[in-house]
Amino acid sequence: MSGKILRFLGSIRLAIVFLITLAVISVIGIVIPQGYEPHRYIHRWGARWGGLLLSGGFDRVFSTGWFQLLLGLLSVNILACSLTRMVRSLQAALRHDFSGGPEVVAAFSHSVSFTAAGTTAGQVAGEIRSHCASNGLRCAVRDDGNSVRVSCRAGALKAAGSLVFHLCIILFLAGGLVGRMGGFSYIQELAQGETAAVRQRDFSVRCDGFRLEKNDRDEVRDYKTDLAIVGSDGAELVGRTIEVNNPLTYKGVRFYQSSYGQQSERVDSVRLLAKDRARNPLGTFHTVPFAQPHQLDETGLVVQVSRFLCDFVISMQERTAANRSARHDNPAVLATVTRGADTLYSRWTFRNFPGMHKADGDIEVVMVDYTPSYATGIQVKHNPGAPIVWAALLLTTVSIMLMFYTRRVVIRAVVTPAAGGMVSVVAGGYSGGAPEAYQERLRRLADRVKAAGTATDARNRKGS
């Protein structure tokens, strides 16, 4: 029962079904834009079809549970297929084949038929075995009463290469699974002097500085960031400058230089103008530091900018303000004006649309401009499955070399007593290369057996 299940799971037909299904879904994921806000799908395809796309997860095809399930089933199929092939390869490498009669052996790509005199079937089989063993082949003999069968083979390294190759497929899958289950990868934006905790670890990473290096044509040549690993007690554990393809590694976590640019949810300062109900300015423009209270000297009011979004949009799923993208296309800030314990104003105000949200009280705040905050983008990555994948890659190289640069040689012979004291021999087989040399090997085998038979016959006559 278990064998049938393994054969079903490892069948090529099932693999083709999975591959076609994944290919069709992948095309759908390419044609349909991924990761947009839900209202954009409703606007483009209408409430009915847009709702079906959203409910089916086609706005995020490659991260849905059912797509991951299909990938998992394909992995199981590959695993079962690899196990089946490994078992077959192992059996083929260890087991001698005595099946079939002379007609089967004669049908091999290379074969030779001859008769020998003055000897017995057992002696001929022993001579064949001795000859093949002297050429490095493993041999076995079986006498079924009517004939003597000889099976000789070489090519254990080639069989081992096939075995290791299929084992590597399992290792690749195992490495991917270990990396997915136990690893993580994300982009961490860090401004100068900022510290962020590393996920699933008891240490943090701090940015001590970052810079762009340009060439003579004022083109960006390199990004560099000065990073420091900080322990839970605040002590610096290690520090170094990273750049593209030159990461910092600490306790299995790698920190790669990924990007550099304006932060999407933070600014250095915002230039604001406060107005009264009649939309008359309350004093002059004010430069307000981000996330810090700022006193409006002329009025005694306090204004604070608590949030910034570079590309403002209302998320239809969560009904909250969010960024549509990392581009600064629709910058907005959440400004709050207070007098003592009273909140007089708390609204989003937009640089591109200053009159969108008019005040319903005595105060209105208009965003005039802002000073962007620059940050370095660090890819924080931990992949515990990487050593397994590297080992599989190395073993794959070795297995391919074994399969391509070693040969498998098989020689089978059926020795049958014939009339007149003769012995009929049919020998044949196949080799991984050099067919002329293999045919010559069979001819030398026939000549040796004939010569041994002639010598035996001569000795018998001399003794008589």
Buried (B, 14 or more C-beta within 10 A) or exposed (E): EEEEEBEEBBBEEBBEBBEEBBEEBEEEBEEBEEEBBBBBBBEEBEEEEBBEBBEEBBBBBBEBEEBEEBBEBBBBBBBBBBBBBBBEBBEBBEEBEBEBEBEBBBEBEBBBBBBBBBBBBBBBBBBBBEBBEEEEBBBBBEEEEEBBBBBBBBBBBBBBBBBBBBBBBBBBBBBBBBBEEEBBEEEBBBBBEBEBEBEEBEBBBBBBEBEEEEEEEEEEEEBBBBBBBBEEEEEEEBEBBBEEEEBBEBEEBBBBBBEBBBBBEBBBBBBBBBBBEEEEEBEEEBBBBBEEEBEBEEBEBBBBBEBBBBBBBEBBEEEEBBBBEBEBEBBBBBBBBBBEEEEBBBBBBBBEEBEEBEBEEBBBBBBBEBEBBBBBBBBBBBBBBBEBBEBBEEBBEBBBEBBEEBBBBBBBBBBBBBEEEBBBBBBBBBBBEEEEEBBEBBEEBBEBBBEBBBEBBEEEEEEE
